[in-house]
Amino acid sequence: MNKVIKNLLARFPQPAVSFGCFSRNYATVKRFYRKTNISFCDGKYEVMLDQRKLKTPGGKVFQVDNESLAIAVAAEWDAQRETIDRTSMHLTSLCNTAIDNPNRLTKVDLTNYIVNYLPTDTVLFQCGEEDDLAAVQTKEWDPVIAWFNERFGGNLKKSRDINTPHVSSETRMNVGKYLMSHRESALHGITYAVDSLKSVILTFAALDRFLTTERAVLLSRLEEEFQLGYWGRVEWAHDSSQQELQARVAAAVLFVYFNSSGHFVKEKIAV
């Protein structure tokens, strides 16, 4: 198992519950394999559970193009204990969604969904100037909006009332071009991150490494964190919620990277 990938995955805590459009209700299954591995077949990488090939919920053989992604998925399965907690395996879930594509979504469908999400982006809706939270939002969110406008040639402006912010056709076109430059599988990961953060802007900032994953998650929870500063936090509940979101977004960012990278890991195995 590649140590770099395992160490990278270990940085992000695994949640007990999975939310969003990729969540499923899984029956509890005892671990039925001793070890995991990967194999190379017909130009694709597969995950092996002992001598069995891993399959998707749709019954297809689990196959990905990137060796590092296959290693990361194998690491998720290797990390399972006596019972298999599928809700903690976000990379596996994202791969399954991209492979099975149960809703038969095309690149255009996924691109349109993300572009049309922009007017409802979390960071574009800010409180009135007299609200204490407004100053915090201005300080923390405005620099990210400014980065987005510069990076994608946009002209997004925040809204301080119930009116939906205007997104120009030029901004939509630039964002659409950026998204269409990705592989279809990567777009599934971007969609997952957008749905998790409730923000296209924060997702793009994390993908472009303008923000760390941890920072993007914190900014997506800015209002909640502000309120907790007044009312206090229940550590086991609020911290768990933050860690769950962080794990999901981290997996999405990794998934997009693996599906956008031409780098493959090659190791010599001593015989």
C-alpha positions as CSV (number, residue, x, y, z in Angstrom):
1,M,0.0,0.0,0.0
2,N,1.4,3.4,-0.9
3,K,2.5,5.2,2.3
4,V,2.0,8.6,0.9
5,I,-1.6,8.0,0.0
6,K,-2.3,6.4,3.4
7,N,-0.7,9.3,5.3
8,L,-2.7,11.8,3.2
9,L,-6.0,10.0,3.9
10,A,-5.1,9.8,7.6
11,R,-5.0,13.6,7.8
12,F,-8.8,13.8,7.5
13,P,-11.0,12.2,10.1
14,Q,-13.6,9.8,8.8
15,P,-17.3,10.7,9.7
16,A,-19.8,8.4,11.3
17,V,-22.6,9.6,9.0
18,S,-22.6,10.6,5.3
19,F,-25.0,13.2,4.0
20,G,-25.9,14.5,0.6
21,C,-26.9,13.0,-2.8
22,F,-24.3,10.2,-2.5
23,S,-25.5,8.9,0.9
24,R,-27.2,5.5,1.1
25,N,-28.6,3.3,3.8
26,Y,-26.3,0.3,4.1
27,A,-26.9,-2.8,6.0
28,T,-24.2,-3.7,8.5
29,V,-21.7,-6.2,6.9
30,K,-18.9,-8.0,8.6
31,R,-15.5,-7.7,7.1
32,F,-15.2,-10.7,4.9
33,Y,-11.6,-10.2,3.6
34,R,-8.2,-10.2,5.2
35,K,-6.2,-7.8,3.0
36,T,-6.6,-5.4,0.1
37,N,-4.5,-4.9,-3.0
38,I,-4.8,-3.5,-6.5
39,S,-4.3,-5.0,-9.9
40,F,-3.8,-3.7,-13.5
41,C,-6.1,-5.1,-16.1
42,D,-6.9,-3.9,-19.6
43,G,-5.4,-0.5,-19.0
44,K,-7.4,0.0,-15.8
45,Y,-6.7,-0.3,-12.1
46,E,-8.9,-2.6,-9.9
47,V,-9.2,-3.1,-6.2
48,M,-8.8,-6.6,-4.9
49,L,-10.3,-7.9,-1.6
50,D,-8.2,-11.0,-1.1
51,Q,-8.8,-12.7,-4.5
52,R,-12.1,-11.0,-5.2
53,K,-12.5,-8.0,-7.5
54,L,-14.3,-5.1,-5.9
55,K,-17.6,-4.3,-7.7
56,T,-19.8,-1.2,-7.7
57,P,-23.4,-1.2,-6.4
58,G,-24.5,-1.5,-10.0
59,G,-22.6,-4.7,-10.4
60,K,-19.7,-3.4,-12.5
61,V,-16.1,-4.3,-11.8
62,F,-14.5,-1.4,-10.0
63,Q,-12.0,0.1,-12.4
64,V,-10.3,3.5,-12.4
65,D,-7.7,5.1,-14.6
66,N,-5.4,6.4,-11.9
67,E,-3.3,4.1,-9.8
68,S,-3.1,6.5,-6.9
69,L,-6.9,6.6,-6.7
70,A,-7.1,2.8,-6.7
71,I,-4.5,2.7,-3.9
72,A,-6.5,5.3,-1.9
73,V,-9.7,3.3,-2.3
74,A,-7.9,0.2,-1.3
75,A,-6.7,2.0,1.8
76,E,-10.3,2.9,2.7
77,W,-11.3,-0.8,2.5
78,D,-8.2,-1.8,4.4
79,A,-9.1,0.7,7.2
80,Q,-12.4,-1.1,8.0
81,R,-12.5,-3.1,11.2
82,E,-14.8,-5.9,12.2
83,T,-17.7,-4.4,10.3
84,I,-17.7,-2.4,7.0
85,D,-18.8,1.2,7.4
86,R,-19.5,2.2,3.8
87,T,-20.6,5.7,4.9
88,S,-17.0,6.5,5.9
89,M,-15.6,5.6,2.4
90,H,-16.1,8.7,0.5
91,L,-13.6,8.0,-2.3
92,T,-15.2,4.6,-2.9
93,S,-18.6,6.2,-3.0
94,L,-17.5,8.9,-5.5
95,C,-15.9,6.3,-7.7
96,N,-19.0,4.2,-7.6
97,T,-21.1,7.2,-8.6
98,A,-18.8,8.1,-11.5
99,I,-18.6,4.5,-12.7
100,D,-22.3,3.6,-12.4
101,N,-23.6,7.1,-13.1
102,P,-27.1,6.0,-11.9
103,N,-28.7,9.3,-13.1
104,R,-27.1,9.1,-16.5
105,L,-25.6,12.6,-16.2
106,T,-23.4,13.9,-19.0
107,K,-20.6,16.5,-18.7
108,V,-23.1,19.2,-19.9
109,D,-25.6,18.2,-17.2
110,L,-23.0,18.4,-14.5
111,T,-21.6,21.7,-15.8
112,N,-25.0,23.3,-16.0
113,Y,-25.9,22.2,-12.5
114,I,-22.8,23.8,-11.1
115,V,-23.1,27.0,-13.2
116,N,-26.7,27.4,-12.1
117,Y,-25.7,26.9,-8.5
118,L,-23.7,30.2,-8.6
119,P,-26.6,32.6,-7.9
120,T,-27.4,30.7,-4.7
121,D,-23.8,30.5,-3.5
122,T,-23.5,30.8,0.3
123,V,-20.8,33.4,0.3
124,L,-22.8,35.8,-1.9
125,F,-25.6,36.1,0.7
126,Q,-24.4,38.3,3.5
127,C,-26.2,40.0,6.4
128,G,-27.2,43.7,6.5
129,E,-24.5,46.1,7.4
130,E,-26.0,46.8,10.9
131,D,-25.7,43.1,11.8
132,D,-22.6,42.1,13.9
133,L,-22.1,39.1,11.6
134,A,-21.8,41.4,8.5
135,A,-18.4,42.6,9.5
136,V,-17.1,39.0,9.9
137,Q,-18.6,38.0,6.5
138,T,-17.0,41.0,4.9
139,K,-13.6,40.2,6.4
140,E,-13.7,36.5,5.6
141,W,-15.8,36.1,2.5
142,D,-15.1,39.2,0.4
143,P,-11.4,38.3,-0.3
144,V,-12.6,34.9,-1.7
145,I,-15.2,36.6,-3.9
146,A,-12.5,39.0,-5.1
147,W,-10.2,36.0,-5.9
148,F,-12.9,34.2,-7.8
149,N,-13.7,37.3,-9.9
150,E,-10.0,37.7,-10.8
151,R,-9.4,34.0,-11.4
152,F,-12.4,33.5,-13.6
153,G,-13.0,36.9,-15.1
154,G,-16.2,37.3,-13.2
155,N,-18.1,40.2,-11.7
156,L,-19.9,38.6,-8.8
157,K,-21.3,40.9,-6.2
158,K,-22.7,40.0,-2.8
159,S,-26.3,40.6,-1.8
160,R,-27.3,42.0,1.6
161,D,-31.0,41.3,1.2
162,I,-33.3,38.5,-0.2
163,N,-32.5,39.4,-3.8
164,T,-30.6,36.8,-5.7
165,P,-27.1,38.1,-6.9
166,H,-26.8,38.7,-10.6
167,V,-24.4,36.3,-12.5
168,S,-23.5,37.7,-15.9
169,S,-23.5,35.5,-19.0
170,E,-19.7,36.2,-19.3
171,T,-19.1,34.8,-15.8
172,R,-21.3,31.7,-16.6
173,M,-19.4,31.1,-19.8
174,N,-16.0,31.3,-18.1
175,V,-17.0,29.0,-15.3
176,G,-18.6,26.6,-17.9
177,K,-15.4,26.5,-19.9
178,Y,-13.4,25.7,-16.8
179,L,-15.7,22.9,-15.8
180,M,-15.8,21.4,-19.3
181,S,-12.0,21.2,-19.3
182,H,-12.3,18.5,-16.7
183,R,-13.1,14.9,-17.2
184,E,-16.6,13.8,-16.5
185,S,-15.5,11.7,-13.5
186,A,-13.9,14.8,-12.0
187,L,-17.1,16.8,-12.4
188,H,-18.8,14.3,-10.1
189,G,-16.3,15.2,-7.5
190,I,-16.7,18.9,-8.0
191,T,-20.5,18.5,-7.7
192,Y,-20.1,16.6,-4.5
193,A,-17.9,19.4,-3.0
194,V,-20.3,22.1,-4.1
195,D,-23.2,20.3,-2.5
196,S,-21.2,19.8,0.7
197,L,-20.0,23.3,1.0
198,K,-23.1,24.9,-0.5
199,S,-20.7,27.0,-2.5
200,V,-19.1,27.0,-5.9
201,I,-16.7,29.8,-4.9
202,L,-15.3,27.9,-1.9
203,T,-15.1,24.7,-3.9
204,F,-13.1,26.3,-6.7
205,A,-10.9,28.1,-4.1
206,A,-10.1,24.7,-2.5
207,L,-9.4,23.0,-5.9
208,D,-7.1,25.9,-6.9
209,R,-5.4,25.7,-3.5
210,F,-6.3,29.3,-2.7
211,L,-7.8,27.9,0.4
212,T,-7.0,24.7,2.3
213,T,-9.7,22.2,2.7
214,E,-10.0,23.1,6.4
215,R,-10.3,26.8,5.7
216,A,-13.0,26.2,3.0
217,V,-15.0,24.2,5.4
218,L,-14.7,26.8,8.2
219,L,-15.8,29.6,5.8
220,S,-18.8,27.5,4.7
221,R,-19.8,27.3,8.4
222,L,-19.0,30.9,9.2
223,E,-22.5,31.9,10.4
224,E,-22.8,28.7,12.5
225,E,-19.3,29.3,14.1
226,F,-20.3,33.0,14.7
227,Q,-23.4,31.9,16.6
228,L,-21.5,29.3,18.5
229,G,-19.2,32.1,19.7
230,Y,-22.2,33.6,21.5
231,W,-24.1,30.5,22.6
232,G,-21.3,28.0,23.1
233,R,-20.6,24.7,21.4
234,V,-21.4,21.1,22.3
235,E,-18.0,19.6,21.3
236,W,-19.2,16.1,20.6
237,A,-21.9,17.4,18.2
238,H,-20.5,20.5,16.6
239,D,-16.9,19.2,16.3
240,S,-18.2,16.0,14.8
241,S,-20.3,17.8,12.3
242,Q,-17.3,19.9,11.2
243,Q,-15.1,16.8,10.9
244,E,-17.7,15.0,8.8
245,L,-17.9,17.9,6.4
246,Q,-14.1,18.2,6.3
247,A,-13.8,14.5,5.4
248,R,-16.3,14.8,2.6
249,V,-14.7,17.9,1.0
250,A,-11.2,16.5,1.4
251,A,-12.3,13.3,-0.4
252,A,-13.9,15.3,-3.2
253,V,-10.7,17.4,-3.7
254,L,-8.6,14.3,-3.8
255,F,-11.0,12.7,-6.2
256,V,-10.8,15.6,-8.6
257,Y,-7.1,15.7,-8.4
258,F,-6.7,12.0,-9.1
259,N,-9.1,12.3,-12.0
260,S,-7.2,15.3,-13.4
261,S,-3.7,14.1,-13.0
262,G,-1.7,12.0,-15.5
263,H,0.7,10.9,-12.8
264,F,0.7,7.2,-12.0
265,V,2.5,5.5,-9.1
266,K,4.8,2.8,-10.2
267,E,6.6,0.7,-7.6
268,K,8.9,-2.3,-8.0
269,I,7.9,-5.2,-5.9
270,A,10.8,-7.2,-4.5
271,V,10.4,-10.9,-5.3
